[in-house]
């Protein structure tokens, strides 16, 4: 079930109405209803996934209970809990990759097919809910979150707005909200509606149009396209993935808001960043803070080391962040590029001569954007050779086909304009909307949806991050 | 356990909406003051908008119905959706979406002024109908 579809619209309106009808009912009925709705939403992809989700929630709940009940063995239960989550993630995401690699090695050594390849379907959102699970057991162990009831933890991991592509919501951010009566002010509702509408435009119009009319055709066969086309398609992908992913986050935050729950901000105009460090404070904030807290600091020791150790920790975190997207060399290169640039920035701060003038912000912003776009070329390309071919053809100014149109370039321009517009523009629109009577809001909302319906062409492709 | 989601950390936290803590005369603080609810306003907006879409966006209904598997249970639904779509068309209710579709098609087909677009590909195979997004 995709957000920008009729079936989801009907589903959500029903859930929304029941949610507020159950407000005055004592007990957990509202939570149970939202949980069942989440399973219906998730089961729409594949009913078997729901069983996995339930098993994962139960496992993390049990680990949390044992950590609290047996403090002398808390470390053991923490390790078992984290490894269980990693095994689930590893089996579904990396089993095929590792069996292929292992079998290739065995064939080289004279053996044949020692590991049976399995046809494993990757459960949608498995990376997200296993990360939720890991953060729960770690936070309970470190006292950052209270232990949750089974119902609460299952809800935290299953709640449909963020189930399949985040944002990754920390237990301490959501669990206290479940223990209070939900509240939705008019401003909160208006801001949520604005986020849903804006997310819809970004996904169904900008990301979709760029994918279909520019990015997919160019990246499918880069060898025949001109340097200009490859360059524009690379910018196009930078905008497409931003509009696609941030649209999902915006809609998830808006949908949760309409059900009376607050999710944290996940994107903050990332392409206006003036350094890679700044970029990661603005891009997929819930993942970057997760990687910082649970990998960079908890596993690698963060900046407690000397310089070399800290740089290795930064680099290692980013490479693993790349690998999290999937078992492909290109994802590792993407992570390594980001890691190397973050290390370079750190070292440059230390060795930069004091007399050297600081570059203007706009120069640093343009440079950072191009480093990020270069990394996106590897992220998007199906094979390493394709990515290298794109980079080579751009540098060599190779001639070839040119399919970028005023329409697609216009979409890129709109996507870039979003990065440099007022930072609180959506909030201001939300404040203005909250002053409009509900009939006016309904008319405005209908107009926006009708325009999106007319602009979006044939259908909407799944969100990019569904595959992760 | 002071790790709750702080105010202003969510994009739906708007200025003037922050929870107000009631200060008692003795200087102690009490529970947050009750805030006016926006549920009625939102229910009105969502329900009205859904009804308006049913009237003006029969495209979406017809598209959804066309994708349903053919079965005795779905056949009447498909017929109803298609009937409503054609009736809405006769009444001019589909005009907004149709006009936007035509405008979008024209904008998609717009070309660069010559000679910039001389090498532009006109190969329809370069324009797939569905995305293989990554």
Interface residues (C-beta under 8 A of the other chain):
Chain A: X5 X6 X7 X9 X13 X16 X17 X20 X23 X139 X143 X144 X145 X146 X170 X172 X173 X174 X176 X177 X183 X184 X185 X186 X187 X188 X189 X190 X191 X192 X193 X195 X208 X209 X211 X212 X213 X215 X216 X217 X219 X220 X226 X240 X244 X250 X253 X254 X257 X258 X262 X263 X264 X265 X379 X380 X382 X399 X400 X401 X402 X403 X405 X406 X407 X410 X426 X427 X430 X431 X434 X438 X439 X441 X442 X443 X445 X446 X447 X449 X450 X451 X453 X454 X455 X457 X458 X459 X461 X462 X464 X467
Chain B: X1 X3 X4 X5 X9 X10 X11 X12 X13 X14 X15 X16 X17 X35 X36 X37 X38 X39 X41 X42 X43 X44 X45 X46 X47 X48 X49 X50 X52 X53 X56 X57 X59 X60 X61 X63 X64 X96 X97 X98 X99 X100 X101 X103 X104 X107 X108 X110 X111 X112 X117 X119 X120 X121 X123 X126 X127 X128 X129 X130 X131 X132 X133 X134
